[in-house]
Amino acid sequence: MVWGMIGDNMMVSDDNRSLWLTIGLATLAVMVFAGGHFYRNAWKSLMNGTATMDTLVALGTGVAWLYSMSVNLWPQWFPMEARHLYYEASAMIIGLINLGHMLEARARQRSSKALEKLLDLTPPTARVVTDEGEKNVPLADVQAGMLLRLTTGDRVPVDGEITQGEAWLDEAMLTGEPIPQQKGEGDSVHAGTVVQDGSVLFRASAVGSHTTLSRIIRMVRQAQSSKPEIGKLADRISSVFVPVVVAIALVSAAIWYFFGPAPQIVYTLVIATTVLIIACPCALGLATPMSIISGVGRAAEFGVLVRDADALQRASTLDTLVFDKTGTLTEGKPQVVAIKNVWQHR
């Protein structure tokens, strides 16, 4: 492509055969090392009797390279107007799709950082009460049934039930409500919430991956990997799209073979190759997963937890939204932004 842009053309001649052969071998290296997974996945799909987007990528890039190399090595077999080379198509298709996968990975990494912020809400240690007194132990050593103490400023390490005392807890990270909630004997406390005032003893009921906070994080991760209806539609389209494209390529090739100009076999190969290259799904296979991962991760950064990716698609059809104002649309923490003397305006 760059070669054509700087003034040369994409056709082989006696003067540039060696150069194009070098470019062809370099393209093969790109296909093997950067696009090898497409061909492996396509082969597995073929063995299972199915067709995926990787099948079409492998077909398009593979046929384009084989045709170009044939023209490069045996140009005398092809008429002058059919000596086009498609090395750049194979390299660009693989490069663009890999670029999309890289962007998808970055979006997933950004989403993971948002989840890590939720994990940071739990303290590294907990104050366990035993017959010998109180001691701080690593959070990983806390087990259900243990008795723990919380005092002002502490962050709750695990889920549990208060057995003694009273305290005011900030549960904004769970409920969005900025006003601290009063908790007493028999009330539940949740990992990640903060004691604003008071001191209580509570018995651990859920630890580790069983806490409410861990379940929230798990739901967000499941939402990132889930597929909305549009994603399932893309998969269904892929299963039909690939064989349809192959059929169109074969029909087009047959038409040119029986009704096209001589040499028919050459034009047959050119037409079939062109159809397969044009049909490579650079966008269809990438748009859905990238939008889901980015959307769910971005929502998590703002405290909006998406349990099912399908909710993102359905949100486009909403016509009415009902909010709990305090803690959702406002923070519940008014600040003085300006002081004005009313007598100056009279």
PAKOLLO-491388 format. One record per residue: y, z, x of N, C-alpha, C in turn; residue number from 0; residue in three letters. Coordinates in pm, whole numbers. Last residue first. Layout:
Y, Z, X, Y, Z, X, Y, Z, X, NUM, ala
...
***
This chain:
4597, 4623, -2916, 4676, 4640, -3038, 4819, 4591, -3016, 345, arg
4450, 4626, -2689, 4437, 4506, -2772, 4517, 4517, -2901, 344, his
4475, 4869, -2571, 4537, 4755, -2503, 4536, 4629, -2587, 343, gln
4326, 5042, -2721, 4471, 5047, -2739, 4541, 4930, -2672, 342, trp
4066, 5011, -2637, 4103, 4948, -2765, 4254, 4946, -2784, 341, val
3962, 4932, -2327, 4054, 5023, -2394, 4104, 4955, -2521, 340, asn
3626, 4883, -2231, 3752, 4825, -2278, 3833, 4930, -2352, 339, lys
3377, 4834, -2003, 3457, 4939, -2067, 3592, 4879, -2103, 338, ile
3044, 4693, -1988, 3190, 4680, -1978, 3257, 4796, -2050, 337, ala
2782, 4764, -1993, 2815, 4642, -1921, 2965, 4622, -1905, 336, val
2558, 5021, -2000, 2700, 4993, -2015, 2733, 4871, -1929, 335, val
2240, 4959, -2152, 2321, 4982, -2033, 2467, 4950, -2066, 334, gln
1938, 5063, -2319, 2075, 5010, -2321, 2152, 5049, -2195, 333, pro
1637, 5001, -2335, 1710, 5074, -2231, 1853, 5020, -2225, 332, lys
1475, 4839, -2484, 1495, 4976, -2531, 1566, 5063, -2430, 331, gly
1439, 4577, -2422, 1371, 4675, -2338, 1384, 4817, -2390, 330, glu
1363, 4332, -2678, 1456, 4414, -2601, 1377, 4518, -2524, 329, thr
1144, 4206, -2775, 1262, 4124, -2751, 1367, 4200, -2671, 328, leu
973, 4433, -2723, 925, 4295, -2722, 1040, 4200, -2692, 327, thr
1102, 4670, -2730, 988, 4659, -2640, 932, 4519, -2632, 326, gly
1202, 4620, -3054, 1209, 4711, -2940, 1083, 4701, -2856, 325, thr
1096, 4421, -3248, 1212, 4401, -3161, 1208, 4488, -3036, 324, lys
816, 4264, -3308, 860, 4403, -3304, 973, 4406, -3202, 323, asp
845, 3946, -3470, 845, 4030, -3351, 876, 4175, -3385, 322, phe
706, 3660, -3597, 750, 3794, -3635, 735, 3885, -3514, 321, val
770, 3319, -3643, 728, 3423, -3550, 788, 3556, -3595, 320, leu
676, 3017, -3793, 740, 3147, -3812, 682, 3246, -3712, 319, thr
538, 2792, -3727, 672, 2771, -3782, 747, 2902, -3804, 318, asp
306, 2660, -3490, 368, 2775, -3555, 506, 2739, -3609, 317, leu
189, 2464, -3342, 199, 2439, -3487, 266, 2554, -3561, 316, thr
168, 2549, -3085, 260, 2437, -3111, 278, 2410, -3259, 315, ser
-33, 2733, -3081, 105, 2783, -3087, 204, 2672, -3116, 314, ala
-268, 2600, -3037, -233, 2629, -3176, -88, 2677, -3189, 313, arg
-268, 2596, -2756, -259, 2471, -2830, -213, 2496, -2974, 312, gln
-290, 2868, -2703, -176, 2793, -2650, -157, 2662, -2725, 311, leu
-533, 2935, -2815, -411, 2988, -2877, -287, 2914, -2827, 310, ala
-722, 2839, -2648, -697, 2760, -2769, -570, 2808, -2840, 309, asp
-755, 3034, -2459, -667, 2922, -2426, -635, 2836, -2547, 308, ala
-737, 3365, -2555, -811, 3241, -2572, -715, 3125, -2546, 307, asp
-566, 3571, -2489, -709, 3599, -2492, -792, 3472, -2499, 306, arg
-291, 3622, -2297, -355, 3520, -2380, -506, 3540, -2374, 305, val
-38, 3846, -2283, -179, 3829, -2248, -245, 3734, -2347, 304, leu
265, 3872, -2141, 200, 3814, -2260, 57, 3781, -2221, 303, val
401, 3951, -1916, 341, 4054, -1999, 279, 4003, -2127, 302, gly
485, 3753, -1753, 585, 3807, -1845, 526, 3910, -1941, 301, phe
252, 3686, -1623, 364, 3737, -1543, 470, 3801, -1630, 300, glu
103, 3579, -1831, 65, 3710, -1778, 177, 3771, -1695, 299, ala
227, 3330, -1855, 239, 3427, -1964, 206, 3567, -1916, 298, ala
140, 3211, -1620, 284, 3235, -1640, 305, 3338, -1750, 297, arg
-137, 3196, -1672, -86, 3276, -1561, 61, 3309, -1576, 296, gly
-143, 3024, -1894, -197, 3160, -1907, -143, 3250, -1796, 295, val
-21, 2791, -1780, 32, 2857, -1899, -14, 3000, -1912, 294, gly
-184, 2726, -1559, -41, 2756, -1541, 15, 2833, -1659, 293, ser
-430, 2682, -1688, -418, 2784, -1583, -272, 2825, -1564, 292, ile
-361, 2472, -1869, -418, 2599, -1915, -394, 2710, -1813, 291, ile
-269, 2267, -1705, -179, 2322, -1805, -229, 2457, -1854, 290, ser
-497, 2213, -1549, -374, 2260, -1485, -281, 2325, -1586, 289, met
-689, 2122, -1739, -708, 2248, -1666, -582, 2301, -1602, 288, pro
-540, 1880, -1842, -582, 1993, -1925, -604, 2121, -1846, 287, thr
-489, 1703, -1623, -381, 1757, -1704, -422, 1882, -1780, 286, ala
-720, 1600, -1500, -642, 1705, -1435, -544, 1775, -1527, 285, leu
-844, 1385, -1622, -928, 1494, -1576, -852, 1612, -1519, 284, gly
-629, 1212, -1680, -706, 1273, -1789, -787, 1393, -1743, 283, leu
-524, 1112, -1434, -449, 1209, -1515, -537, 1284, -1614, 282, ala
-711, 940, -1314, -638, 1036, -1231, -574, 1146, -1315, 281, cys
-966, 780, -1383, -892, 878, -1465, -816, 980, -1383, 280, pro
-985, 433, -1338, -1005, 564, -1275, -912, 667, -1338, 279, cys
-940, 179, -1437, -986, 281, -1532, -1004, 418, -1469, 278, ala
-877, 17, -1223, -771, 51, -1317, -811, 168, -1406, 277, ile
-1132, -10, -1104, -1022, 58, -1033, -916, 105, -1131, 276, ile
-1278, -150, -1298, -1322, -16, -1258, -1211, 60, -1186, 275, leu
-1135, -392, -1309, -1149, -308, -1429, -1185, -166, -1390, 274, val
-1169, -489, -1045, -1035, -458, -1097, -1043, -365, -1217, 273, thr
-1446, -539, -1033, -1384, -439, -945, -1249, -395, -999, 272, thr
-1469, -746, -1219, -1540, -620, -1241, -1479, -508, -1158, 271, ala
-1305, -942, -1092, -1271, -890, -1224, -1339, -756, -1250, 270, ile
-1443, -986, -846, -1302, -945, -848, -1266, -881, -981, 269, val
-1698, -1073, -929, -1684, -948, -854, -1540, -896, -859, 268, leu
-1620, -1313, -1053, -1692, -1211, -1129, -1678, -1075, -1061, 267, thr
-1518, -1457, -845, -1425, -1409, -947, -1489, -1303, -1036, 266, tyr
-1766, -1501, -715, -1656, -1431, -648, -1559, -1374, -750, 265, val
-1915, -1646, -895, -1964, -1515, -852, -1854, -1434, -786, 264, ile
-1772, -1891, -925, -1779, -1793, -1034, -1820, -1654, -986, 263, gln
-1538, -2040, -718, -1676, -1992, -726, -1688, -1875, -824, 262, pro
-1472, -2203, -1034, -1558, -2182, -918, -1476, -2120, -805, 261, ala
-1342, -2031, -1327, -1344, -2137, -1226, -1440, -2103, -1112, 260, pro
-1538, -1904, -1611, -1432, -1903, -1512, -1444, -2016, -1412, 259, gly
-1751, -1880, -1782, -1640, -1965, -1824, -1528, -1976, -1720, 258, phe
-1946, -1719, -1665, -1988, -1835, -1744, -1873, -1932, -1775, 257, phe
-1799, -1528, -1522, -1912, -1597, -1457, -1949, -1725, -1531, 256, tyr
-1616, -1431, -1699, -1565, -1508, -1585, -1679, -1584, -1515, 255, trp
-1795, -1302, -1871, -1707, -1408, -1922, -1657, -1495, -1807, 254, ile
-1909, -1111, -1699, -1993, -1216, -1758, -1909, -1333, -1808, 253, ala
-1690, -947, -1645, -1754, -1021, -1536, -1838, -1137, -1590, 252, ala
-1646, -843, -1899, -1542, -923, -1835, -1601, -1008, -1723, 251, ser
-1887, -701, -1930, -1854, -811, -2022, -1749, -903, -1960, 250, val
-1863, -515, -1721, -1975, -610, -1722, -1946, -729, -1813, 249, leu
-1631, -375, -1797, -1636, -442, -1667, -1747, -547, -1665, 248, ala
-1715, -272, -2043, -1603, -368, -2039, -1604, -445, -1908, 247, ile
-1916, -98, -1950, -1951, -210, -2038, -1842, -316, -2038, 246, ala
-1762, 83, -1806, -1864, 4, -1736, -1903, -118, -1819, 245, val
-1613, 186, -2021, -1545, 115, -1912, -1644, 28, -1835, 244, val
-1819, 307, -2168, -1739, 199, -2229, -1669, 118, -2121, 243, val
-1914, 508, -1996, -2000, 392, -2027, -1924, 276, -2091, 242, pro
-1660, 662, -1993, -1722, 605, -1873, -1816, 489, -1906, 241, val
-1604, 744, -2257, -1512, 659, -2184, -1579, 589, -2067, 240, phe
-1791, 928, -2339, -1792, 795, -2401, -1712, 696, -2317, 239, val
-1740, 1147, -2184, -1880, 1108, -2201, -1893, 969, -2262, 238, ser
-1462, 1170, -2214, -1518, 1131, -2086, -1660, 1079, -2101, 237, ser
-1434, 1264, -2474, -1385, 1130, -2442, -1449, 1080, -2312, 236, ile
-1535, 1519, -2439, -1606, 1426, -2527, -1563, 1281, -2499, 235, arg
-1341, 1621, -2266, -1480, 1611, -2221, -1559, 1513, -2306, 234, asp
-1118, 1609, -2434, -1118, 1531, -2311, -1260, 1514, -2257, 233, ala
-1197, 1793, -2627, -1181, 1653, -2666, -1183, 1563, -2542, 232, leu
-1183, 2023, -2481, -1314, 1979, -2526, -1310, 1833, -2569, 231, lys
-905, 2027, -2451, -989, 2016, -2334, -1129, 1970, -2370, 230, gly
-822, 2058, -2713, -783, 1936, -2644, -865, 1915, -2517, 229, ile
-923, 2310, -2772, -980, 2193, -2839, -945, 2064, -2767, 228, glu
-938, 2479, -2451, -891, 2461, -2588, -954, 2336, -2647, 227, pro
-1166, 2659, -2256, -1111, 2527, -2287, -1062, 2524, -2431, 226, lys
-1142, 2924, -2011, -1183, 2868, -2139, -1113, 2734, -2162, 225, ser
-1036, 3032, -1786, -1151, 2943, -1768, -1197, 2880, -1899, 224, ser
-831, 3187, -1886, -799, 3084, -1788, -913, 2984, -1772, 223, gln
-970, 3365, -2047, -881, 3268, -2111, -847, 3155, -2015, 222, ala
-1095, 3516, -1855, -1177, 3434, -1943, -1093, 3328, -2011, 221, gln
-870, 3643, -1751, -947, 3553, -1666, -1037, 3462, -1749, 220, arg
-797, 3795, -1974, -704, 3694, -1922, -779, 3594, -1835, 219, val
-1019, 3963, -1997, -989, 3869, -2105, -895, 3759, -2058, 218, met
-996, 4114, -1763, -1113, 4028, -1782, -1087, 3923, -1891, 217, arg
-762, 4254, -1815, -766, 4160, -1703, -882, 4062, -1718, 216, ile
-857, 4408, -2031, -744, 4315, -2049, -745, 4210, -1939, 215, ile
-1054, 4559, -1907, -1093, 4464, -2012, -983, 4362, -2038, 214, arg
-897, 4712, -1739, -992, 4617, -1681, -1037, 4514, -1783, 213, ser
-760, 4866, -1932, -686, 4778, -1842, -778, 4672, -1782, 212, leu
-969, 5013, -2046, -894, 4918, -2129, -820, 4818, -2042, 211, thr
-1259, 5030, -1826, -1132, 5079, -1881, -1064, 4970, -1963, 210, thr
-1481, 4931, -1702, -1494, 4963, -1844, -1364, 5014, -1906, 209, his
-1468, 4901, -1433, -1451, 4779, -1513, -1458, 4805, -1663, 208, ser
-1371, 5235, -1387, -1399, 5105, -1327, -1370, 4988, -1419, 207, gly
-1455, 5429, -1684, -1406, 5412, -1547, -1436, 5270, -1499, 206, val
-1413, 5631, -1962, -1440, 5494, -1916, -1377, 5475, -1779, 205, ala
-1370, 5903, -1982, -1466, 5841, -2073, -1502, 5698, -2032, 204, ser
-1280, 6208, -1834, -1296, 6064, -1818, -1403, 6010, -1912, 203, ala
-1085, 6445, -1993, -1220, 6412, -1947, -1237, 6260, -1947, 202, arg
-785, 6611, -1882, -857, 6516, -1968, -991, 6483, -1905, 201, phe
-514, 6831, -1899, -648, 6809, -1847, -714, 6707, -1940, 200, leu
-161, 6781, -1837, -280, 6786, -1923, -406, 6781, -1838, 199, val
186, 6824, -1854, 66, 6839, -1772, -54, 6855, -1865, 198, ser
513, 6662, -1865, 404, 6745, -1912, 287, 6749, -1815, 197, gly
637, 6330, -1879, 666, 6474, -1876, 545, 6549, -1929, 196, asp
530, 6081, -1832, 674, 6100, -1817, 710, 6248, -1806, 195, gln
260, 5936, -1693, 301, 6063, -1753, 450, 6083, -1726, 194, val
173, 5599, -1765, 242, 5694, -1678, 282, 5819, -1756, 193, val
-124, 5385, -1761, -7, 5444, -1825, 48, 5557, -1738, 192, thr
-353, 5323, -1616, -233, 5243, -1594, -109, 5298, -1660, 191, gly
-595, 5410, -1861, -564, 5381, -1721, -441, 5291, -1711, 190, ala
-500, 5613, -2137, -553, 5488, -2083, -506, 5465, -1940, 189, his
-607, 5877, -2354, -516, 5826, -2252, -583, 5705, -2187, 188, val
-631, 6012, -2685, -682, 5926, -2577, -570, 5890, -2479, 187, ser
-634, 6352, -2804, -577, 6217, -2796, -633, 6142, -2674, 186, asp
-735, 6607, -2780, -807, 6514, -2866, -754, 6372, -2861, 185, gly
-422, 6759, -2725, -567, 6775, -2725, -633, 6681, -2827, 184, glu
-163, 6503, -2708, -214, 6639, -2702, -366, 6640, -2706, 183, gly
126, 6313, -2643, -19, 6321, -2645, -60, 6467, -2632, 182, lys
394, 6112, -2743, 345, 6248, -2721, 194, 6251, -2738, 181, gln
511, 5828, -2570, 432, 5881, -2681, 383, 6021, -2646, 180, gln
830, 5685, -2489, 710, 5761, -2452, 642, 5822, -2575, 179, pro
936, 5366, -2583, 952, 5509, -2612, 823, 5582, -2575, 178, ile
877, 5098, -2550, 939, 5170, -2438, 950, 5320, -2459, 177, pro
589, 4922, -2621, 683, 5018, -2679, 744, 5102, -2568, 176, glu
390, 4772, -2519, 523, 4714, -2516, 629, 4807, -2571, 175, gly
132, 4868, -2497, 184, 4843, -2632, 317, 4770, -2633, 174, thr
77, 4873, -2219, -26, 4840, -2317, 32, 4794, -2450, 173, leu
305, 4932, -2084, 222, 4826, -2028, 109, 4785, -2122, 172, met
407, 5152, -2224, 469, 5020, -2242, 381, 4908, -2190, 171, ala
345, 5416, -2241, 236, 5320, -2262, 288, 5178, -2280, 170, glu
420, 5710, -2102, 479, 5576, -2116, 364, 5475, -2124, 169, asp
364, 6023, -2256, 315, 5913, -2173, 386, 5782, -2207, 168, leu
405, 6363, -2242, 465, 6240, -2295, 426, 6127, -2200, 167, trp
159, 6618, -2315, 241, 6537, -2224, 297, 6417, -2299, 166, ala
-27, 6924, -2322, 49, 6819, -2389, 134, 6744, -2286, 165, glu
-356, 7087, -2301, -219, 7057, -2264, -156, 6947, -2348, 164, gly
-690, 6962, -2285, -598, 7076, -2278, -459, 7029, -2236, 163, gln
-825, 6729, -2312, -894, 6851, -2354, -803, 6972, -2355, 162, thr
-784, 6387, -2383, -720, 6512, -2342, -797, 6631, -2398, 161, ile
-1005, 6143, -2264, -958, 6218, -2381, -905, 6353, -2335, 160, glu
-965, 5824, -2086, -1025, 5953, -2117, -965, 6017, -2240, 159, gly
-961, 5581, -1822, -951, 5615, -1964, -1017, 5750, -1988, 158, asp
-801, 5659, -1506, -911, 5607, -1587, -886, 5641, -1734, 157, val
-549, 5736, -1398, -643, 5656, -1318, -754, 5590, -1399, 156, pro
-211, 5736, -1491, -347, 5767, -1537, -447, 5677, -1464, 155, val
22, 5848, -1260, -28, 5732, -1333, -174, 5757, -1367, 154, arg
253, 6122, -1271, 123, 6065, -1238, 95, 5939, -1320, 153, asp
487, 6230, -1367, 497, 6124, -1267, 365, 6060, -1229, 152, gly
351, 6547, -1436, 466, 6457, -1449, 473, 6358, -1333, 151, thr
-12, 6536, -1409, 117, 6605, -1416, 228, 6500, -1420, 150, thr
-352, 6566, -1495, -235, 6480, -1485, -110, 6566, -1493, 149, leu
-688, 6615, -1387, -557, 6669, -1424, -449, 6564, -1402, 148, arg
-1025, 6575, -1516, -914, 6538, -1429, -784, 6599, -1480, 147, leu
-1372, 6599, -1516, -1248, 6656, -1567, -1137, 6628, -1468, 146, leu
-1621, 6344, -1579, -1545, 6431, -1489, -1417, 6479, -1556, 145, met
-1716, 6159, -1757, -1754, 6298, -1777, -1681, 6394, -1687, 144, gly
-1759, 5888, -1532, -1740, 5933, -1670, -1791, 6075, -1686, 143, ala
-1631, 5938, -1199, -1736, 5901, -1293, -1704, 5954, -1431, 142, gln
-1473, 5834, -904, -1458, 5899, -1034, -1565, 5846, -1130, 141, val
-1484, 5685, -677, -1581, 5795, -688, -1572, 5867, -822, 140, asp
-1277, 5506, -684, -1412, 5451, -697, -1517, 5560, -716, 139, ala
-1056, 5663, -625, -1077, 5621, -763, -1219, 5570, -785, 138, leu
-1119, 5941, -410, -1096, 5797, -430, -1131, 5756, -573, 137, pro
-975, 6258, -505, -1091, 6178, -465, -1056, 6030, -485, 136, val
-824, 6567, -460, -802, 6423, -477, -923, 6347, -424, 135, asn
-912, 6864, -639, -911, 6784, -516, -890, 6637, -551, 134, lys
-910, 7202, -753, -871, 7062, -770, -873, 6991, -635, 133, glu
-1198, 7421, -771, -1055, 7393, -773, -1028, 7245, -795, 132, gly
-1463, 7468, -800, -1403, 7512, -675, -1252, 7490, -672, 131, glu
-1525, 7349, -1037, -1531, 7495, -1032, -1466, 7549, -906, 130, asp
-1277, 7082, -1050, -1414, 7134, -1043, -1409, 7287, -1043, 129, thr
-1086, 6805, -1127, -1094, 6950, -1141, -1241, 6991, -1143, 128, val
-933, 6545, -940, -1051, 6593, -1013, -1054, 6746, -1011, 127, val
-700, 6316, -937, -708, 6459, -914, -819, 6516, -1003, 126, arg
-758, 6001, -769, -748, 6079, -892, -766, 6226, -858, 125, ala
-620, 5708, -601, -696, 5834, -607, -676, 5901, -742, 124, thr
-474, 5477, -637, -592, 5470, -550, -679, 5596, -557, 123, pro
-382, 5402, -983, -361, 5469, -854, -487, 5462, -769, 122, pro
-320, 5093, -1146, -408, 5208, -1130, -388, 5270, -992, 121, thr
-156, 4877, -1124, -112, 4983, -1214, -201, 5107, -1204, 120, leu
-266, 4676, -980, -187, 4773, -905, -139, 4888, -993, 119, asp
-370, 4510, -1174, -462, 4600, -1104, -387, 4708, -1027, 118, leu
-141, 4369, -1237, -198, 4458, -1338, -293, 4558, -1272, 117, leu
-113, 4224, -1005, -7, 4319, -1041, -56, 4416, -1147, 116, lys
-332, 4060, -1022, -334, 4165, -920, -225, 4269, -948, 115, glu
-246, 3882, -1213, -350, 3977, -1251, -357, 4091, -1150, 114, leu
-64, 3740, -1061, -15, 3811, -1179, -117, 3915, -1225, 113, ala
-237, 3629, -877, -139, 3728, -830, -82, 3807, -947, 112, lys
-372, 3449, -1038, -446, 3563, -985, -351, 3671, -934, 111, ser
-173, 3262, -1080, -220, 3341, -1193, -295, 3465, -1145, 110, ser
-159, 3157, -826, -42, 3225, -881, -81, 3312, -1000, 109, arg
-413, 3042, -812, -378, 3150, -720, -257, 3228, -771, 108, gln
-390, 2844, -1005, -489, 2951, -1025, -457, 3070, -935, 107, arg
-198, 2686, -884, -167, 2748, -1012, -262, 2863, -1040, 106, ala
-345, 2606, -663, -224, 2687, -643, -184, 2757, -772, 105, arg
-543, 2456, -788, -582, 2576, -713, -461, 2666, -690, 104, ala
-385, 2250, -891, -459, 2337, -983, -498, 2467, -914, 103, glu
-303, 2133, -656, -203, 2194, -743, -268, 2288, -843, 102, leu
-556, 2042, -573, -483, 2139, -491, -377, 2210, -574, 101, met
-614, 1859, -772, -700, 1976, -757, -632, 2084, -674, 100, his
-412, 1671, -717, -414, 1742, -845, -499, 1867, -839, 99, gly
-502, 1587, -468, -372, 1653, -479, -363, 1730, -610, 98, leu
-738, 1464, -546, -746, 1584, -464, -614, 1660, -464, 97, asn
-622, 1250, -683, -704, 1346, -758, -720, 1475, -678, 96, ile
-488, 1121, -472, -414, 1172, -587, -494, 1276, -664, 95, leu
-701, 1053, -294, -591, 1139, -253, -517, 1201, -370, 94, gly
-858, 881, -449, -915, 1007, -400, -805, 1104, -360, 93, ile
-665, 679, -486, -728, 745, -601, -784, 880, -559, 92, ile
-604, 603, -221, -501, 663, -306, -561, 736, -426, 91, met
-846, 494, -123, -786, 610, -58, -686, 680, -149, 90, ala
-888, 279, -303, -989, 384, -286, -928, 510, -227, 89, ser
-651, 133, -262, -682, 185, -395, -784, 299, -385, 88, ala
-660, 51, 1, -559, 152, -36, -588, 211, -172, 87, glu
-859, -144, -6, -883, -18, 66, -787, 90, 19, 86, tyr
-872, -391, -122, -839, -276, -208, -869, -143, -139, 85, tyr
-760, -723, -57, -829, -602, -11, -779, -483, -93, 84, leu
-817, -1064, -151, -741, -940, -160, -827, -823, -114, 83, his
-901, -1329, -155, -925, -1246, -36, -836, -1122, -35, 82, arg
-867, -1519, -344, -948, -1404, -382, -974, -1310, -264, 81, ala
-735, -1739, -247, -662, -1655, -343, -740, -1531, -385, 80, glu
-935, -1855, -80, -816, -1794, -22, -747, -1699, -119, 79, met
-1270, -1768, -182, -1156, -1859, -178, -1031, -1784, -131, 78, pro
-1525, -1630, 29, -1428, -1610, -79, -1316, -1714, -68, 77, phe
-1676, -1662, 249, -1746, -1666, 121, -1650, -1664, 3, 76, trp
-1514, -1621, 463, -1545, -1760, 430, -1620, -1772, 297, 75, gln
-1502, -1348, 509, -1395, -1410, 430, -1426, -1554, 388, 74, pro
-1685, -1121, 569, -1727, -1259, 542, -1622, -1331, 457, 73, trp
-1547, -884, 621, -1651, -929, 713, -1687, -1075, 694, 72, leu
-1358, -860, 412, -1317, -840, 551, -1418, -900, 649, 71, asn
-1508, -889, 183, -1404, -988, 212, -1364, -982, 359, 70, val
-1661, -655, 215, -1727, -786, 210, -1628, -898, 242, 69, ser
-1465, -461, 197, -1537, -477, 323, -1610, -611, 329, 68, met
-1389, -496, -70, -1292, -519, 37, -1362, -540, 171, 67, ser
-1627, -424, -204, -1571, -559, -219, -1477, -591, -103, 66, tyr
-1651, -157, -120, -1756, -254, -89, -1705, -398, -100, 65, leu
-1416, -43, -229, -1437, -46, -84, -1541, -150, -45, 64, trp
-1454, -82, -504, -1334, -136, -438, -1355, -146, -288, 63, ala
-1690, 63, -546, -1691, -82, -564, -1571, -147, -495, 62, val
-1589, 325, -489, -1701, 266, -415, -1705, 115, -424, 61, gly
-1386, 365, -675, -1354, 366, -532, -1464, 301, -450, 60, thr
-1534, 335, -920, -1413, 259, -890, -1383, 251, -743, 59, gly
-1753, 516, -895, -1774, 373, -919, -1652, 292, -875, 58, leu
-1622, 762, -858, -1715, 713, -757, -1738, 563, -772, 57, ala
-1476, 775, -1098, -1406, 777, -968, -1496, 720, -859, 56, val
-1685, 778, -1282, -1591, 666, -1282, -1513, 659, -1151, 55, leu
-1806, 1020, -1215, -1884, 896, -1214, -1792, 775, -1204, 54, thr
-1609, 1204, -1263, -1648, 1181, -1124, -1729, 1053, -1111, 53, asp
-1610, 1210, -1539, -1499, 1146, -1472, -1531, 1117, -1325, 52, met
-1961, 1144, -1617, -1840, 1225, -1613, -1727, 1146, -1548, 51, thr
-2262, 1098, -1791, -2151, 1035, -1720, -2028, 1123, -1729, 50, ala
-2618, 1162, -1761, -2486, 1180, -1821, -2381, 1107, -1736, 49, thr
-2872, 1186, -1649, -2852, 1093, -1758, -2719, 1108, -1829, 48, gly
-2909, 1330, -1426, -2921, 1402, -1553, -2898, 1313, -1674, 47, asn
-2854, 1145, -1231, -2990, 1197, -1239, -3015, 1272, -1370, 46, met
-2581, 1117, -1278, -2670, 1004, -1302, -2814, 1050, -1315, 45, leu
-2491, 1366, -1194, -2474, 1327, -1334, -2568, 1212, -1370, 44, ser
-2551, 1346, -922, -2616, 1449, -1003, -2607, 1414, -1152, 43, lys
-2376, 1138, -854, -2521, 1120, -839, -2597, 1222, -923, 42, trp
-2130, 1257, -901, -2168, 1138, -978, -2318, 1115, -971, 41, ala
-2134, 1460, -710, -2133, 1495, -852, -2175, 1377, -939, 40, asn
-2127, 1299, -479, -2239, 1391, -502, -2248, 1428, -650, 39, arg
-1885, 1168, -513, -2008, 1089, -510, -2131, 1178, -533, 38, tyr
-1703, 1380, -504, -1706, 1291, -620, -1839, 1215, -628, 37, phe
-1742, 1490, -254, -1787, 1566, -370, -1789, 1481, -496, 36, his
-1622, 1309, -75, -1767, 1319, -83, -1817, 1390, -207, 35, gly
-1356, 1271, -23, -1405, 1239, -157, -1555, 1250, -173, 34, gly
-1308, 1343, 237, -1218, 1395, 134, -1270, 1371, -7, 33, ala
-1527, 1226, 376, -1487, 1364, 403, -1397, 1424, 295, 32, phe
-1569, 968, 260, -1681, 1057, 293, -1636, 1202, 303, 31, val
-1316, 857, 223, -1408, 865, 110, -1521, 964, 136, 30, met
-1213, 867, 483, -1147, 942, 376, -1242, 962, 258, 29, val
-1392, 690, 607, -1388, 830, 650, -1322, 918, 544, 28, ala
-1320, 456, 474, -1455, 510, 456, -1461, 656, 497, 27, leu
-1066, 422, 581, -1080, 452, 438, -1217, 510, 408, 26, thr
-1136, 358, 842, -1060, 481, 817, -1069, 522, 671, 25, ala
-1259, 114, 791, -1340, 224, 844, -1269, 358, 826, 24, leu
-1033, -29, 699, -1150, -10, 613, -1238, 104, 660, 23, gly
-871, -32, 923, -825, 39, 804, -941, 67, 710, 22, ile
-1034, -195, 1084, -1004, -58, 1126, -958, 27, 1007, 21, thr
-1020, -427, 933, -1150, -364, 953, -1132, -219, 997, 20, leu
-752, -490, 956, -803, -448, 825, -941, -383, 837, 19, trp
-748, -558, 1229, -666, -447, 1179, -720, -396, 1046, 18, leu
-917, -778, 1230, -953, -659, 1308, -875, -537, 1259, 17, ser
-777, -962, 1064, -912, -913, 1027, -947, -785, 1100, 16, arg
-533, -1086, 1104, -534, -941, 1079, -671, -885, 1043, 15, asn
-571, -1357, 1152, -481, -1281, 1240, -494, -1130, 1222, 14, asp
-728, -1459, 953, -783, -1456, 1089, -699, -1368, 1181, 13, asp
-680, -1230, 677, -665, -1360, 743, -723, -1348, 884, 12, ser
-672, -1066, 361, -725, -1078, 496, -704, -1220, 548, 11, val
-397, -924, 186, -501, -1024, 196, -544, -1038, 341, 10, met
-169, -787, 111, -295, -715, 109, -412, -813, 112, 9, met
103, -866, 341, 35, -869, 212, -100, -801, 225, 8, asn
400, -714, 488, 277, -791, 493, 215, -795, 354, 7, asp
621, -548, 430, 641, -691, 447, 514, -773, 456, 6, gly
597, -288, 366, 679, -317, 484, 682, -467, 516, 5, ile
424, -283, 149, 565, -251, 127, 652, -289, 246, 4, met
174, -333, 257, 234, -433, 172, 383, -409, 153, 3, gly
138, -91, 395, 136, -217, 469, 202, -328, 388, 2, trp
129, 89, 187, 244, 94, 279, 254, -37, 356, 1, val
-120, 0, 84, 0, 0, 0, 125, 0, 88, 0, met
***
